[in-house]
Amino acid sequence: MEVTPDILLVIATIVAVFSFSSIIGAWTVKRWPWLSMISFSIAIGLFAYLHFEMTDGLTPLDVPNAFISVAARVVN
C-alpha cells in the first residue's frame, strides 16, 4: 500500500494541532515542552516536504480536501 500525500497531510495536521496545544498547556504550568516542540517541528518538516513534493505546492484548500479524501478512503 502506497502512502499518498493526502494521508501524510492529515497526519502532519493532526500532529501539529495536538503538539501545539500541548506546547500551550506546558507553558501555562511553566515547563519546557521539549517533546511537544520536537513533534511540532517534525510536523512542520512534513508540511515542508509535502509542499516541495507536490507539483503545485500546498494551498489552504488542500488540508480540508485531504481530510475528506482520507475519510472517503476509510468509509469505502
Contacts in CASP RR format, 6 or more apart in sequence:
PFRMAT RR
TARGET T0000
AUTHOR 0000-0000-0000
METHOD contacts of the structure
MODEL  1
MEVTPDILLVIATIVAVFSFSSIIGAWTVKRWPWLSMISFSIAIGLFAYL
HFEMTDGLTPLDVPNAFISVAARVVN
5 50 0 8 1.000
5 53 0 8 1.000
5 54 0 8 1.000
5 66 0 8 1.000
6 65 0 8 1.000
6 66 0 8 1.000
6 69 0 8 1.000
6 70 0 8 1.000
7 66 0 8 1.000
7 70 0 8 1.000
8 46 0 8 1.000
8 49 0 8 1.000
8 50 0 8 1.000
9 47 0 8 1.000
9 50 0 8 1.000
9 58 0 8 1.000
9 62 0 8 1.000
9 63 0 8 1.000
9 66 0 8 1.000
10 66 0 8 1.000
10 67 0 8 1.000
10 70 0 8 1.000
11 46 0 8 1.000
12 43 0 8 1.000
12 45 0 8 1.000
12 46 0 8 1.000
12 47 0 8 1.000
12 50 0 8 1.000
13 43 0 8 1.000
13 63 0 8 1.000
13 66 0 8 1.000
13 67 0 8 1.000
15 39 0 8 1.000
15 40 0 8 1.000
15 42 0 8 1.000
15 43 0 8 1.000
15 46 0 8 1.000
16 40 0 8 1.000
16 43 0 8 1.000
16 44 0 8 1.000
16 47 0 8 1.000
18 39 0 8 1.000
19 36 0 8 1.000
19 37 0 8 1.000
19 39 0 8 1.000
19 40 0 8 1.000
19 43 0 8 1.000
20 36 0 8 1.000
20 40 0 8 1.000
22 33 0 8 1.000
22 35 0 8 1.000
22 36 0 8 1.000
23 33 0 8 1.000
23 36 0 8 1.000
23 37 0 8 1.000
23 40 0 8 1.000
25 33 0 8 1.000
26 32 0 8 1.000
26 33 0 8 1.000
26 36 0 8 1.000
27 33 0 8 1.000
47 58 0 8 1.000
50 57 0 8 1.000
50 58 0 8 1.000
51 57 0 8 1.000
51 58 0 8 1.000
54 62 0 8 1.000
END
